[in-house]
Amino acid sequence: METRAIITLVLLGIGCFFIVVASVGIIRFPDFYTRVHPAGKTDTMGQAAVLIGLAVYEGLSLVSVKLVIIMLFLAIANPTATHALAKAAYVAGLRPWRKGEPRR
């Protein structure tokens, strides 16, 4: 197997792992604020790994440059959107979950 294909396979596997972990975290965590965390961090890391893997597979071309630009946009936009969403929920009066309270 070619080296580039192996690197791509590893990066795609890592990306898929992070995306699945983010999905499980969204289901398992008890409230809105803790659910936003895996959606913002782990999902961004998973998407970045997948896009880098695709860029490595493509080689140095215009397509790989576009994939890297998309990855950079996602690396900026996802955490910013997550922060804005959490801030809006806090300003709207959504209280964070406390240990001992029932899950919402």
Residue pairs with C-beta under 8 A, 6 or more apart in sequence:
4 56
4 57
4 59
5 57
7 53
7 56
8 53
8 54
8 56
8 57
9 53
10 53
11 49
11 50
11 52
11 53
11 56
12 49
12 50
12 53
12 54
14 46
14 49
14 53
15 45
15 46
15 47
15 48
15 49
15 50
15 51
15 53
16 46
16 50
17 46
18 42
18 43
18 45
18 46
18 49
19 42
19 43
19 46
19 47
19 50
21 38
21 42
21 46
22 38
22 39
22 41
22 42
22 43
22 46
24 38
25 35
25 37
25 38
25 39
25 42
26 35
26 38
26 39
29 35
29 37
29 38
30 97
30 103
30 104
31 96
31 97
31 103
31 104
32 86
32 89
32 94
32 104
33 86
33 89
33 94
33 96
33 97
34 97
36 82
36 85
36 86
37 82
39 82
40 78
40 79
40 81
40 82
40 83
41 79
41 82
43 78
44 74
44 75
44 78
44 79
47 71
47 74
47 78
48 71
48 74
48 75
51 67
51 68
51 70
51 71
51 74
52 67
52 68
52 71
54 64
54 67
55 63
55 64
55 67
55 68
55 71
56 64
58 64
58 67
97 103
97 104
